[in-house]
Amino acid sequence: MTRDINRTCLVTRESKPISELIRFTLINGKVVIDKEHKLGGRGYYISKDKDIINEAKKKNLIKKALKVEVPSSFYDELLSLL
């Protein structure tokens, strides 16, 4: 995907091109990764960086932002996209 659109990382609050971020959203009350950036709903973004993803897990930032339980397998899936 080569668009010049910037979004803000949930963890660092830095504005980055979407090519450097992973988008996720809520679908039917479950957090899902939006690999194509096309799913509906309010999207959230996290930097494609192992340390940032681990910080989000440690501080429960995704759970706080989306107000739902986030399984640890979700973080494993994020890390697999790096």
N, CA, C and O atoms as a Maestro MAE file, in Angstrom:
{
 s_m_m2io_version
 :::
 2.0.0
}

f_m_ct {
 s_m_title
 :::
 protein
 m_atom[328] {
  # First column is atom index #
  i_m_mmod_type
  r_m_x_coord
  r_m_y_coord
  r_m_z_coord
  i_m_residue_number
  s_m_chain_name
  s_m_pdb_residue_name
  s_m_pdb_atom_name
  i_m_atomic_number
  :::
  1 25 0.861 -1.176 0.000 1 A "MET " " N  " 7
  2 3 0.000 0.000 0.000 1 A "MET " " CA " 6
  3 2 0.901 1.230 0.000 1 A "MET " " C  " 6
  4 15 1.733 1.393 0.892 1 A "MET " " O  " 8
  5 25 0.741 2.075 -0.973 2 A "THR " " N  " 7
  6 3 1.619 3.243 -1.092 2 A "THR " " CA " 6
  7 2 0.802 4.522 -1.145 2 A "THR " " C  " 6
  8 15 0.747 5.201 -2.170 2 A "THR " " O  " 8
  9 25 0.175 4.835 -0.031 3 A "ARG " " N  " 7
  10 3 -0.557 6.098 0.057 3 A "ARG " " CA " 6
  11 2 0.174 7.014 1.017 3 A "ARG " " C  " 6
  12 15 0.801 6.547 1.967 3 A "ARG " " O  " 8
  13 25 0.099 8.299 0.780 4 A "ASP " " N  " 7
  14 3 0.785 9.270 1.622 4 A "ASP " " CA " 6
  15 2 -0.128 9.781 2.732 4 A "ASP " " C  " 6
  16 15 -0.272 10.988 2.929 4 A "ASP " " O  " 8
  17 25 -0.731 8.860 3.442 5 A "ILE " " N  " 7
  18 3 -1.637 9.217 4.523 5 A "ILE " " CA " 6
  19 2 -0.940 8.908 5.840 5 A "ILE " " C  " 6
  20 15 -0.353 7.837 6.000 5 A "ILE " " O  " 8
  21 25 -1.002 9.841 6.780 6 A "ASN " " N  " 7
  22 3 -0.423 9.628 8.096 6 A "ASN " " CA " 6
  23 2 -1.520 9.341 9.109 6 A "ASN " " C  " 6
  24 15 -2.630 9.868 9.026 6 A "ASN " " O  " 8
  25 25 -1.179 8.495 10.059 7 A "ARG " " N  " 7
  26 3 -2.048 8.206 11.189 7 A "ARG " " CA " 6
  27 2 -1.180 8.215 12.443 7 A "ARG " " C  " 6
  28 15 0.048 8.201 12.356 7 A "ARG " " O  " 8
  29 25 -1.820 8.238 13.606 8 A "THR " " N  " 7
  30 3 -1.115 8.328 14.873 8 A "THR " " CA " 6
  31 2 -1.023 6.969 15.545 8 A "THR " " C  " 6
  32 15 -2.019 6.256 15.670 8 A "THR " " O  " 8
  33 25 0.178 6.617 15.974 9 A "CYS " " N  " 7
  34 3 0.399 5.378 16.710 9 A "CYS " " CA " 6
  35 2 -0.258 5.499 18.085 9 A "CYS " " C  " 6
  36 15 -0.081 6.500 18.779 9 A "CYS " " O  " 8
  37 25 -1.010 4.482 18.468 10 A "LEU " " N  " 7
  38 3 -1.704 4.463 19.753 10 A "LEU " " CA " 6
  39 2 -0.733 4.558 20.929 10 A "LEU " " C  " 6
  40 15 -1.061 5.147 21.959 10 A "LEU " " O  " 8
  41 25 0.442 3.989 20.781 11 A "VAL " " N  " 7
  42 3 1.398 3.925 21.883 11 A "VAL " " CA " 6
  43 2 2.277 5.171 21.960 11 A "VAL " " C  " 6
  44 15 2.377 5.801 23.013 11 A "VAL " " O  " 8
  45 25 2.909 5.522 20.846 12 A "THR " " N  " 7
  46 3 3.888 6.618 20.867 12 A "THR " " CA " 6
  47 2 3.277 7.982 20.586 12 A "THR " " C  " 6
  48 15 3.889 9.011 20.870 12 A "THR " " O  " 8
  49 25 2.072 7.992 20.030 13 A "ARG " " N  " 7
  50 3 1.367 9.217 19.632 13 A "ARG " " CA " 6
  51 2 2.094 9.934 18.490 13 A "ARG " " C  " 6
  52 15 1.841 11.114 18.247 13 A "ARG " " O  " 8
  53 25 2.991 9.239 17.790 14 A "GLU " " N  " 7
  54 3 3.692 9.809 16.640 14 A "GLU " " CA " 6
  55 2 2.848 9.651 15.383 14 A "GLU " " C  " 6
  56 15 2.194 8.626 15.190 14 A "GLU " " O  " 8
  57 25 2.865 10.655 14.543 15 A "SER " " N  " 7
  58 3 2.199 10.585 13.249 15 A "SER " " CA " 6
  59 2 3.156 9.941 12.260 15 A "SER " " C  " 6
  60 15 4.283 10.399 12.072 15 A "SER " " O  " 8
  61 25 2.681 8.854 11.622 16 A "LYS " " N  " 7
  62 3 3.519 8.103 10.683 16 A "LYS " " CA " 6
  63 2 2.700 7.729 9.462 16 A "LYS " " C  " 6
  64 15 1.471 7.682 9.520 16 A "LYS " " O  " 8
  65 25 3.392 7.460 8.339 17 A "PRO " " N  " 7
  66 3 2.669 6.946 7.167 17 A "PRO " " CA " 6
  67 2 2.034 5.593 7.496 17 A "PRO " " C  " 6
  68 15 2.597 4.810 8.262 17 A "PRO " " O  " 8
  69 25 0.871 5.321 6.922 18 A "ILE " " N  " 7
  70 3 0.186 4.078 7.260 18 A "ILE " " CA " 6
  71 2 0.985 2.845 6.869 18 A "ILE " " C  " 6
  72 15 0.724 1.755 7.378 18 A "ILE " " O  " 8
  73 25 1.952 2.996 5.975 19 A "SER " " N  " 7
  74 3 2.803 1.858 5.611 19 A "SER " " CA " 6
  75 2 3.691 1.414 6.772 19 A "SER " " C  " 6
  76 15 4.211 0.299 6.762 19 A "SER " " O  " 8
  77 25 3.866 2.278 7.772 20 A "GLU " " N  " 7
  78 3 4.694 1.963 8.942 20 A "GLU " " CA " 6
  79 2 3.853 1.554 10.142 20 A "GLU " " C  " 6
  80 15 4.374 1.387 11.245 20 A "GLU " " O  " 8
  81 25 2.548 1.392 9.926 21 A "LEU " " N  " 7
  82 3 1.627 1.092 11.020 21 A "LEU " " CA " 6
  83 2 0.784 -0.138 10.714 21 A "LEU " " C  " 6
  84 15 0.607 -0.519 9.557 21 A "LEU " " O  " 8
  85 25 0.271 -0.750 11.771 22 A "ILE " " N  " 7
  86 3 -0.691 -1.845 11.649 22 A "ILE " " CA " 6
  87 2 -2.025 -1.310 12.159 22 A "ILE " " C  " 6
  88 15 -2.093 -0.741 13.248 22 A "ILE " " O  " 8
  89 25 -3.088 -1.493 11.368 23 A "ARG " " N  " 7
  90 3 -4.417 -1.018 11.760 23 A "ARG " " CA " 6
  91 2 -5.199 -2.159 12.393 23 A "ARG " " C  " 6
  92 15 -5.115 -3.305 11.951 23 A "ARG " " O  " 8
  93 25 -5.950 -1.836 13.421 24 A "PHE " " N  " 7
  94 3 -6.867 -2.802 14.018 24 A "PHE " " CA " 6
  95 2 -8.143 -2.086 14.403 24 A "PHE " " C  " 6
  96 15 -8.160 -0.867 14.575 24 A "PHE " " O  " 8
  97 25 -9.211 -2.852 14.536 25 A "THR " " N  " 7
  98 3 -10.519 -2.286 14.845 25 A "THR " " CA " 6
  99 2 -11.339 -3.319 15.590 25 A "THR " " C  " 6
  100 15 -10.887 -4.443 15.807 25 A "THR " " O  " 8
  101 25 -12.543 -2.938 15.981 26 A "LEU " " N  " 7
  102 3 -13.473 -3.870 16.617 26 A "LEU " " CA " 6
  103 2 -14.495 -4.350 15.608 26 A "LEU " " C  " 6
  104 15 -15.102 -3.544 14.903 26 A "LEU " " O  " 8
  105 25 -14.689 -5.647 15.535 27 A "ILE " " N  " 7
  106 3 -15.731 -6.245 14.710 27 A "ILE " " CA " 6
  107 2 -16.508 -7.186 15.627 27 A "ILE " " C  " 6
  108 15 -15.950 -8.143 16.163 27 A "ILE " " O  " 8
  109 25 -17.780 -6.909 15.799 28 A "ASN " " N  " 7
  110 3 -18.639 -7.726 16.669 28 A "ASN " " CA " 6
  111 2 -18.036 -7.912 18.059 28 A "ASN " " C  " 6
  112 15 -18.086 -9.003 18.627 28 A "ASN " " O  " 8
  113 25 -17.472 -6.844 18.596 29 A "GLY " " N  " 7
  114 3 -16.941 -6.875 19.956 29 A "GLY " " CA " 6
  115 2 -15.583 -7.531 20.112 29 A "GLY " " C  " 6
  116 15 -15.101 -7.692 21.233 29 A "GLY " " O  " 8
  117 25 -14.951 -7.916 18.997 30 A "LYS " " N  " 7
  118 3 -13.632 -8.535 19.056 30 A "LYS " " CA " 6
  119 2 -12.632 -7.677 18.285 30 A "LYS " " C  " 6
  120 15 -12.940 -7.127 17.228 30 A "LYS " " O  " 8
  121 25 -11.438 -7.581 18.839 31 A "VAL " " N  " 7
  122 3 -10.396 -6.798 18.186 31 A "VAL " " CA " 6
  123 2 -9.789 -7.649 17.061 31 A "VAL " " C  " 6
  124 15 -9.409 -8.802 17.265 31 A "VAL " " O  " 8
  125 25 -9.711 -7.042 15.869 32 A "VAL " " N  " 7
  126 3 -9.169 -7.742 14.708 32 A "VAL " " CA " 6
  127 2 -8.186 -6.829 13.977 32 A "VAL " " C  " 6
  128 15 -8.321 -5.605 13.977 32 A "VAL " " O  " 8
  129 25 -7.201 -7.462 13.359 33 A "ILE " " N  " 7
  130 3 -6.226 -6.727 12.560 33 A "ILE " " CA " 6
  131 2 -6.812 -6.501 11.177 33 A "ILE " " C  " 6
  132 15 -7.370 -7.407 10.558 33 A "ILE " " O  " 8
  133 25 -6.670 -5.279 10.713 34 A "ASP " " N  " 7
  134 3 -7.169 -4.890 9.390 34 A "ASP " " CA " 6
  135 2 -5.979 -4.744 8.448 34 A "ASP " " C  " 6
  136 15 -5.465 -3.644 8.251 34 A "ASP " " O  " 8
  137 25 -5.546 -5.863 7.869 35 A "LYS " " N  " 7
  138 3 -4.340 -5.865 7.033 35 A "LYS " " CA " 6
  139 2 -4.483 -5.008 5.781 35 A "LYS " " C  " 6
  140 15 -3.498 -4.448 5.300 35 A "LYS " " O  " 8
  141 25 -5.679 -4.901 5.257 36 A "GLU " " N  " 7
  142 3 -5.895 -4.145 4.024 36 A "GLU " " CA " 6
  143 2 -6.366 -2.707 4.270 36 A "GLU " " C  " 6
  144 15 -6.568 -1.951 3.320 36 A "GLU " " O  " 8
  145 25 -6.540 -2.329 5.538 37 A "HIS " " N  " 7
  146 3 -7.005 -0.979 5.906 37 A "HIS " " CA " 6
  147 2 -8.364 -0.674 5.270 37 A "HIS " " C  " 6
  148 15 -8.604 0.448 4.824 37 A "HIS " " O  " 8
  149 25 -9.250 -1.668 5.229 38 A "LYS " " N  " 7
  150 3 -10.539 -1.475 4.575 38 A "LYS " " CA " 6
  151 2 -11.730 -1.842 5.440 38 A "LYS " " C  " 6
  152 15 -12.868 -1.581 5.050 38 A "LYS " " O  " 8
  153 25 -11.506 -2.440 6.602 39 A "LEU " " N  " 7
  154 3 -12.628 -2.816 7.454 39 A "LEU " " CA " 6
  155 2 -13.308 -1.574 8.012 39 A "LEU " " C  " 6
  156 15 -12.680 -0.527 8.173 39 A "LEU " " O  " 8
  157 25 -14.576 -1.698 8.299 40 A "GLY " " N  " 7
  158 3 -15.323 -0.582 8.856 40 A "GLY " " CA " 6
  159 2 -14.989 -0.375 10.325 40 A "GLY " " C  " 6
  160 15 -14.216 -1.126 10.921 40 A "GLY " " O  " 8
  161 25 -15.575 0.633 10.876 41 A "GLY " " N  " 7
  162 3 -15.390 0.905 12.297 41 A "GLY " " CA " 6
  163 2 -14.222 1.831 12.562 41 A "GLY " " C  " 6
  164 15 -13.416 2.122 11.678 41 A "GLY " " O  " 8
  165 25 -14.153 2.280 13.784 42 A "ARG " " N  " 7
  166 3 -13.090 3.178 14.228 42 A "ARG " " CA " 6
  167 2 -11.786 2.407 14.240 42 A "ARG " " C  " 6
  168 15 -11.650 1.429 14.975 42 A "ARG " " O  " 8
  169 25 -10.833 2.829 13.443 43 A "GLY " " N  " 7
  170 3 -9.551 2.139 13.375 43 A "GLY " " CA " 6
  171 2 -8.534 2.746 14.317 43 A "GLY " " C  " 6
  172 15 -8.535 3.949 14.577 43 A "GLY " " O  " 8
  173 25 -7.671 1.888 14.821 44 A "TYR " " N  " 7
  174 3 -6.559 2.302 15.665 44 A "TYR " " CA " 6
  175 2 -5.289 1.788 15.010 44 A "TYR " " C  " 6
  176 15 -5.318 0.812 14.261 44 A "TYR " " O  " 8
  177 25 -4.190 2.440 15.292 45 A "TYR " " N  " 7
  178 3 -2.932 2.091 14.642 45 A "TYR " " CA " 6
  179 2 -1.830 1.908 15.665 45 A "TYR " " C  " 6
  180 15 -1.782 2.581 16.695 45 A "TYR " " O  " 8
  181 25 -0.937 0.966 15.344 46 A "ILE " " N  " 7
  182 3 0.238 0.747 16.185 46 A "ILE " " CA " 6
  183 2 1.440 0.597 15.263 46 A "ILE " " C  " 6
  184 15 1.340 0.002 14.190 46 A "ILE " " O  " 8
  185 25 2.570 1.139 15.686 47 A "SER " " N  " 7
  186 3 3.781 1.090 14.878 47 A "SER " " CA " 6
  187 2 4.247 -0.346 14.676 47 A "SER " " C  " 6
  188 15 4.066 -1.203 15.541 47 A "SER " " O  " 8
  189 25 4.851 -0.590 13.515 48 A "LYS " " N  " 7
  190 3 5.426 -1.893 13.216 48 A "LYS " " CA " 6
  191 2 6.786 -1.974 13.895 48 A "LYS " " C  " 6
  192 15 7.829 -1.867 13.249 48 A "LYS " " O  " 8
  193 25 6.756 -2.164 15.209 49 A "ASP " " N  " 7
  194 3 7.973 -2.197 16.005 49 A "ASP " " CA " 6
  195 2 7.750 -3.135 17.192 49 A "ASP " " C  " 6
  196 15 6.798 -2.963 17.954 49 A "ASP " " O  " 8
  197 25 8.618 -4.111 17.343 50 A "LYS " " N  " 7
  198 3 8.476 -5.116 18.397 50 A "LYS " " CA " 6
  199 2 8.378 -4.481 19.782 50 A "LYS " " C  " 6
  200 15 7.524 -4.864 20.582 50 A "LYS " " O  " 8
  201 25 9.247 -3.512 20.066 51 A "ASP " " N  " 7
  202 3 9.261 -2.885 21.392 51 A "ASP " " CA " 6
  203 2 7.964 -2.122 21.663 51 A "ASP " " C  " 6
  204 15 7.465 -2.128 22.788 51 A "ASP " " O  " 8
  205 25 7.428 -1.479 20.656 52 A "ILE " " N  " 7
  206 3 6.190 -0.716 20.821 52 A "ILE " " CA " 6
  207 2 5.011 -1.658 21.041 52 A "ILE " " C  " 6
  208 15 4.153 -1.388 21.882 52 A "ILE " " O  " 8
  209 25 4.961 -2.749 20.301 53 A "ILE " " N  " 7
  210 3 3.884 -3.733 20.486 53 A "ILE " " CA " 6
  211 2 3.975 -4.337 21.882 53 A "ILE " " C  " 6
  212 15 2.955 -4.508 22.549 53 A "ILE " " O  " 8
  213 25 5.180 -4.660 22.329 54 A "ASN " " N  " 7
  214 3 5.351 -5.218 23.674 54 A "ASN " " CA " 6
  215 2 4.972 -4.210 24.753 54 A "ASN " " C  " 6
  216 15 4.435 -4.593 25.793 54 A "ASN " " O  " 8
  217 25 5.243 -2.932 24.522 55 A "GLU " " N  " 7
  218 3 4.848 -1.893 25.480 55 A "GLU " " CA " 6
  219 2 3.325 -1.800 25.563 55 A "GLU " " C  " 6
  220 15 2.762 -1.659 26.649 55 A "GLU " " O  " 8
  221 25 2.663 -1.879 24.400 56 A "ALA " " N  " 7
  222 3 1.195 -1.848 24.382 56 A "ALA " " CA " 6
  223 2 0.626 -3.010 25.177 56 A "ALA " " C  " 6
  224 15 -0.354 -2.846 25.903 56 A "ALA " " O  " 8
  225 25 1.228 -4.173 25.047 57 A "LYS " " N  " 7
  226 3 0.766 -5.356 25.787 57 A "LYS " " CA " 6
  227 2 1.002 -5.172 27.284 57 A "LYS " " C  " 6
  228 15 0.115 -5.432 28.097 57 A "LYS " " O  " 8
  229 25 2.197 -4.724 27.639 58 A "LYS " " N  " 7
  230 3 2.557 -4.552 29.044 58 A "LYS " " CA " 6
  231 2 1.639 -3.552 29.753 58 A "LYS " " C  " 6
  232 15 1.253 -3.762 30.903 58 A "LYS " " O  " 8
  233 25 1.291 -2.458 29.054 59 A "LYS " " N  " 7
  234 3 0.473 -1.398 29.661 59 A "LYS " " CA " 6
  235 2 -1.022 -1.532 29.356 59 A "LYS " " C  " 6
  236 15 -1.813 -0.674 29.747 59 A "LYS " " O  " 8
  237 25 -1.414 -2.616 28.653 60 A "ASN " " N  " 7
  238 3 -2.822 -2.851 28.297 60 A "ASN " " CA " 6
  239 2 -3.426 -1.676 27.523 60 A "ASN " " C  " 6
  240 15 -4.594 -1.342 27.725 60 A "ASN " " O  " 8
  241 25 -2.650 -1.050 26.646 61 A "LEU " " N  " 7
  242 3 -3.117 0.141 25.952 61 A "LEU " " CA " 6
  243 2 -4.237 -0.149 24.953 61 A "LEU " " C  " 6
  244 15 -5.137 0.672 24.780 61 A "LEU " " O  " 8
  245 25 -4.189 -1.297 24.302 62 A "ILE " " N  " 7
  246 3 -5.245 -1.627 23.341 62 A "ILE " " CA " 6
  247 2 -6.543 -1.909 24.084 62 A "ILE " " C  " 6
  248 15 -7.614 -1.488 23.648 62 A "ILE " " O  " 8
  249 25 -6.453 -2.615 25.199 63 A "LYS " " N  " 7
  250 3 -7.636 -2.879 26.024 63 A "LYS " " CA " 6
  251 2 -8.258 -1.567 26.504 63 A "LYS " " C  " 6
  252 15 -9.480 -1.416 26.488 63 A "LYS " " O  " 8
  253 25 -7.436 -0.638 26.921 64 A "LYS " " N  " 7
  254 3 -7.930 0.656 27.411 64 A "LYS " " CA " 6
  255 2 -8.572 1.464 26.298 64 A "LYS " " C  " 6
  256 15 -9.600 2.106 26.514 64 A "LYS " " O  " 8
  257 25 -7.983 1.442 25.110 65 A "ALA " " N  " 7
  258 3 -8.502 2.237 23.990 65 A "ALA " " CA " 6
  259 2 -9.824 1.679 23.470 65 A "ALA " " C  " 6
  260 15 -10.750 2.439 23.187 65 A "ALA " " O  " 8
  261 25 -9.914 0.357 23.344 66 A "LEU " " N  " 7
  262 3 -11.096 -0.259 22.751 66 A "LEU " " CA " 6
  263 2 -12.128 -0.709 23.784 66 A "LEU " " C  " 6
  264 15 -13.265 -1.028 23.438 66 A "LEU " " O  " 8
  265 25 -11.721 -0.731 25.054 67 A "LYS " " N  " 7
  266 3 -12.610 -1.122 26.147 67 A "LYS " " CA " 6
  267 2 -13.154 -2.547 25.979 67 A "LYS " " C  " 6
  268 15 -14.322 -2.827 26.244 67 A "LYS " " O  " 8
  269 25 -12.263 -3.428 25.529 68 A "VAL " " N  " 7
  270 3 -12.578 -4.856 25.427 68 A "VAL " " CA " 6
  271 2 -11.354 -5.653 25.865 68 A "VAL " " C  " 6
  272 15 -10.235 -5.140 25.872 68 A "VAL " " O  " 8
  273 25 -11.581 -6.911 26.230 69 A "GLU " " N  " 7
  274 3 -10.469 -7.795 26.548 69 A "GLU " " CA " 6
  275 2 -9.688 -8.104 25.275 69 A "GLU " " C  " 6
  276 15 -10.271 -8.329 24.214 69 A "GLU " " O  " 8
  277 25 -8.377 -8.112 25.394 70 A "VAL " " N  " 7
  278 3 -7.515 -8.395 24.251 70 A "VAL " " CA " 6
  279 2 -6.703 -9.648 24.584 70 A "VAL " " C  " 6
  280 15 -5.874 -9.625 25.494 70 A "VAL " " O  " 8
  281 25 -6.935 -10.735 23.855 71 A "PRO " " N  " 7
  282 3 -6.181 -11.966 24.149 71 A "PRO " " CA " 6
  283 2 -4.704 -11.804 23.789 71 A "PRO " " C  " 6
  284 15 -4.357 -11.044 22.885 71 A "PRO " " O  " 8
  285 25 -3.847 -12.520 24.502 72 A "SER " " N  " 7
  286 3 -2.411 -12.419 24.216 72 A "SER " " CA " 6
  287 2 -2.099 -12.912 22.803 72 A "SER " " C  " 6
  288 15 -1.086 -12.522 22.222 72 A "SER " " O  " 8
  289 25 -2.951 -13.758 22.251 73 A "SER " " N  " 7
  290 3 -2.741 -14.234 20.880 73 A "SER " " CA " 6
  291 2 -2.835 -13.077 19.874 73 A "SER " " C  " 6
  292 15 -2.240 -13.143 18.798 73 A "SER " " O  " 8
  293 25 -3.581 -12.016 20.223 74 A "PHE " " N  " 7
  294 3 -3.668 -10.850 19.349 74 A "PHE " " CA " 6
  295 2 -2.298 -10.197 19.213 74 A "PHE " " C  " 6
  296 15 -1.900 -9.793 18.120 74 A "PHE " " O  " 8
  297 25 -1.579 -10.094 20.329 75 A "TYR " " N  " 7
  298 3 -0.237 -9.499 20.290 75 A "TYR " " CA " 6
  299 2 0.727 -10.381 19.511 75 A "TYR " " C  " 6
  300 15 1.605 -9.881 18.808 75 A "TYR " " O  " 8
  301 25 0.561 -11.707 19.637 76 A "ASP " " N  " 7
  302 3 1.380 -12.630 18.850 76 A "ASP " " CA " 6
  303 2 1.133 -12.415 17.360 76 A "ASP " " C  " 6
  304 15 2.060 -12.458 16.552 76 A "ASP " " O  " 8
  305 25 -0.131 -12.184 17.009 77 A "GLU " " N  " 7
  306 3 -0.475 -11.952 15.608 77 A "GLU " " CA " 6
  307 2 0.143 -10.633 15.123 77 A "GLU " " C  " 6
  308 15 0.652 -10.558 14.004 77 A "GLU " " O  " 8
  309 25 0.098 -9.600 15.964 78 A "LEU " " N  " 7
  310 3 0.746 -8.331 15.599 78 A "LEU " " CA " 6
  311 2 2.232 -8.535 15.341 78 A "LEU " " C  " 6
  312 15 2.772 -8.047 14.348 78 A "LEU " " O  " 8
  313 25 2.884 -9.256 16.240 79 A "LEU " " N  " 7
  314 3 4.325 -9.478 16.097 79 A "LEU " " CA " 6
  315 2 4.649 -10.304 14.859 79 A "LEU " " C  " 6
  316 15 5.712 -10.138 14.260 79 A "LEU " " O  " 8
  317 25 3.746 -11.183 14.477 80 A "SER " " N  " 7
  318 3 3.989 -12.006 13.284 80 A "SER " " CA " 6
  319 2 3.950 -11.184 11.997 80 A "SER " " C  " 6
  320 15 4.441 -11.634 10.961 80 A "SER " " O  " 8
  321 25 3.370 -9.981 12.054 81 A "LEU " " N  " 7
  322 3 3.284 -9.130 10.875 81 A "LEU " " CA " 6
  323 2 4.532 -8.283 10.645 81 A "LEU " " C  " 6
  324 15 4.639 -7.592 9.632 81 A "LEU " " O  " 8
  325 25 5.457 -8.333 11.567 82 A "LEU " " N  " 7
  326 3 6.676 -7.516 11.440 82 A "LEU " " CA " 6
  327 2 7.623 -8.087 10.420 82 A "LEU " " C  " 6
  328 15 8.694 -7.525 10.189 82 A "LEU " " O  " 8
  :::
 }
 m_bond[327] {
  # First column is bond index #
  i_m_from
  i_m_to
  i_m_order
  :::
  1 1 2 1
  2 2 3 1
  3 3 4 2
  4 3 5 1
  5 5 6 1
  6 6 7 1
  7 7 8 2
  8 7 9 1
  9 9 10 1
  10 10 11 1
  11 11 12 2
  12 11 13 1
  13 13 14 1
  14 14 15 1
  15 15 16 2
  16 15 17 1
  17 17 18 1
  18 18 19 1
  19 19 20 2
  20 19 21 1
  21 21 22 1
  22 22 23 1
  23 23 24 2
  24 23 25 1
  25 25 26 1
  26 26 27 1
  27 27 28 2
  28 27 29 1
  29 29 30 1
  30 30 31 1
  31 31 32 2
  32 31 33 1
  33 33 34 1
  34 34 35 1
  35 35 36 2
  36 35 37 1
  37 37 38 1
  38 38 39 1
  39 39 40 2
  40 39 41 1
  41 41 42 1
  42 42 43 1
  43 43 44 2
  44 43 45 1
  45 45 46 1
  46 46 47 1
  47 47 48 2
  48 47 49 1
  49 49 50 1
  50 50 51 1
  51 51 52 2
  52 51 53 1
  53 53 54 1
  54 54 55 1
  55 55 56 2
  56 55 57 1
  57 57 58 1
  58 58 59 1
  59 59 60 2
  60 59 61 1
  61 61 62 1
  62 62 63 1
  63 63 64 2
  64 63 65 1
  65 65 66 1
  66 66 67 1
  67 67 68 2
  68 67 69 1
  69 69 70 1
  70 70 71 1
  71 71 72 2
  72 71 73 1
  73 73 74 1
  74 74 75 1
  75 75 76 2
  76 75 77 1
  77 77 78 1
  78 78 79 1
  79 79 80 2
  80 79 81 1
  81 81 82 1
  82 82 83 1
  83 83 84 2
  84 83 85 1
  85 85 86 1
  86 86 87 1
  87 87 88 2
  88 87 89 1
  89 89 90 1
  90 90 91 1
  91 91 92 2
  92 91 93 1
  93 93 94 1
  94 94 95 1
  95 95 96 2
  96 95 97 1
  97 97 98 1
  98 98 99 1
  99 99 100 2
  100 99 101 1
  101 101 102 1
  102 102 103 1
  103 103 104 2
  104 103 105 1
  105 105 106 1
  106 106 107 1
  107 107 108 2
  108 107 109 1
  109 109 110 1
  110 110 111 1
  111 111 112 2
  112 111 113 1
  113 113 114 1
  114 114 115 1
  115 115 116 2
  116 115 117 1
  117 117 118 1
  118 118 119 1
  119 119 120 2
  120 119 121 1
  121 121 122 1
  122 122 123 1
  123 123 124 2
  124 123 125 1
  125 125 126 1
  126 126 127 1
  127 127 128 2
  128 127 129 1
  129 129 130 1
  130 130 131 1
  131 131 132 2
  132 131 133 1
  133 133 134 1
  134 134 135 1
  135 135 136 2
  136 135 137 1
  137 137 138 1
  138 138 139 1
  139 139 140 2
  140 139 141 1
  141 141 142 1
  142 142 143 1
  143 143 144 2
  144 143 145 1
  145 145 146 1
  146 146 147 1
  147 147 148 2
  148 147 149 1
  149 149 150 1
  150 150 151 1
  151 151 152 2
  152 151 153 1
  153 153 154 1
  154 154 155 1
  155 155 156 2
  156 155 157 1
  157 157 158 1
  158 158 159 1
  159 159 160 2
  160 159 161 1
  161 161 162 1
  162 162 163 1
  163 163 164 2
  164 163 165 1
  165 165 166 1
  166 166 167 1
  167 167 168 2
  168 167 169 1
  169 169 170 1
  170 170 171 1
  171 171 172 2
  172 171 173 1
  173 173 174 1
  174 174 175 1
  175 175 176 2
  176 175 177 1
  177 177 178 1
  178 178 179 1
  179 179 180 2
  180 179 181 1
  181 181 182 1
  182 182 183 1
  183 183 184 2
  184 183 185 1
  185 185 186 1
  186 186 187 1
  187 187 188 2
  188 187 189 1
  189 189 190 1
  190 190 191 1
  191 191 192 2
  192 191 193 1
  193 193 194 1
  194 194 195 1
  195 195 196 2
  196 195 197 1
  197 197 198 1
  198 198 199 1
  199 199 200 2
  200 199 201 1
  201 201 202 1
  202 202 203 1
  203 203 204 2
  204 203 205 1
  205 205 206 1
  206 206 207 1
  207 207 208 2
  208 207 209 1
  209 209 210 1
  210 210 211 1
  211 211 212 2
  212 211 213 1
  213 213 214 1
  214 214 215 1
  215 215 216 2
  216 215 217 1
  217 217 218 1
  218 218 219 1
  219 219 220 2
  220 219 221 1
  221 221 222 1
  222 222 223 1
  223 223 224 2
  224 223 225 1
  225 225 226 1
  226 226 227 1
  227 227 228 2
  228 227 229 1
  229 229 230 1
  230 230 231 1
  231 231 232 2
  232 231 233 1
  233 233 234 1
  234 234 235 1
  235 235 236 2
  236 235 237 1
  237 237 238 1
  238 238 239 1
  239 239 240 2
  240 239 241 1
  241 241 242 1
  242 242 243 1
  243 243 244 2
  244 243 245 1
  245 245 246 1
  246 246 247 1
  247 247 248 2
  248 247 249 1
  249 249 250 1
  250 250 251 1
  251 251 252 2
  252 251 253 1
  253 253 254 1
  254 254 255 1
  255 255 256 2
  256 255 257 1
  257 257 258 1
  258 258 259 1
  259 259 260 2
  260 259 261 1
  261 261 262 1
  262 262 263 1
  263 263 264 2
  264 263 265 1
  265 265 266 1
  266 266 267 1
  267 267 268 2
  268 267 269 1
  269 269 270 1
  270 270 271 1
  271 271 272 2
  272 271 273 1
  273 273 274 1
  274 274 275 1
  275 275 276 2
  276 275 277 1
  277 277 278 1
  278 278 279 1
  279 279 280 2
  280 279 281 1
  281 281 282 1
  282 282 283 1
  283 283 284 2
  284 283 285 1
  285 285 286 1
  286 286 287 1
  287 287 288 2
  288 287 289 1
  289 289 290 1
  290 290 291 1
  291 291 292 2
  292 291 293 1
  293 293 294 1
  294 294 295 1
  295 295 296 2
  296 295 297 1
  297 297 298 1
  298 298 299 1
  299 299 300 2
  300 299 301 1
  301 301 302 1
  302 302 303 1
  303 303 304 2
  304 303 305 1
  305 305 306 1
  306 306 307 1
  307 307 308 2
  308 307 309 1
  309 309 310 1
  310 310 311 1
  311 311 312 2
  312 311 313 1
  313 313 314 1
  314 314 315 1
  315 315 316 2
  316 315 317 1
  317 317 318 1
  318 318 319 1
  319 319 320 2
  320 319 321 1
  321 321 322 1
  322 322 323 1
  323 323 324 2
  324 323 325 1
  325 325 326 1
  326 326 327 1
  327 327 328 2
  :::
 }
}
